[in-house]
Structures are given as C-alpha cells and as structure tokens.
C-alpha cells in the first residue's frame, strides 16, 4: 500500500466540508457560512472532475473477473453519483443567497453517500484486497 494520499481525498474533503458548512449555516441562521460552502462545493467539484479519470485508469488495471474489480466498479459509480448530487446542489445555489432546501438536501445526500463509500472502501483495504487484485 502506498504512503501517498489518494488524489480523491481532497475533493471529497472539500465536498464534505461544504455539506458541514451548510448545516452550520442552517443551525446559526446567520447566512455567514453559505458563501464558504458554495466555493468549497465548487472547488470540490472541480477537483472531483480532475481525479475521476485517474480512478477510471486505475480501475482498468484491476484484473477482470475479480471481486476487487466488481467492488472498484461499484465504488467508482458511487463516487460518480456523489459528484452528480453535489453538482445538482451547486447548480441550485447562488453564491450570496441562502441555500435552498433542495440544494441542502442534495448536499446532505451526497455527503452521506460519500461517507458510506469511504467506509466500504476502508473495508476493502482492511482485508488487504488490493485494487489490482493481488493478494
């Protein structure tokens, strides 16, 4: 296993932080956190679009017909759905305005799915099931 961080960690962190900032903004009612959430969301989406091809390239190197490849495909599709949920949330927003309810719901769904996928990915790693299918 590599000691280098996975390139998807930063975009996922930005997207997750935007969802947390949405919750803080909702709890405080000040509107002070919505601008930061908007731009974190934009940065996370841009980063996600940059690292998505890397995930696809890595998946292509996983041995076909293995459990690792099937799991990697599911995780990849799940992460694509995370990006779509957050992208839809971003499209429903304006930088200086309060977060609309549907945008907040999409953001929270994206955050919850990202957490689930992180847990599923950690289960794969904890079993030493490498992405390349080697044991």
Buried (B, 14 or more C-beta within 10 A) or exposed (E): EEEEEEBBEBBBBBBBBBBBBBBBBBEEEEEEBBBBBBBBBBBBBEBBEEBBEEBEEBBEEBEEEBEBBEBBEEBBEBBBBBBEBBBBBBEBBEEEEBBEEEBBBBBBBBBBBBBEBBEEBEEBEEEEBEBBBEE
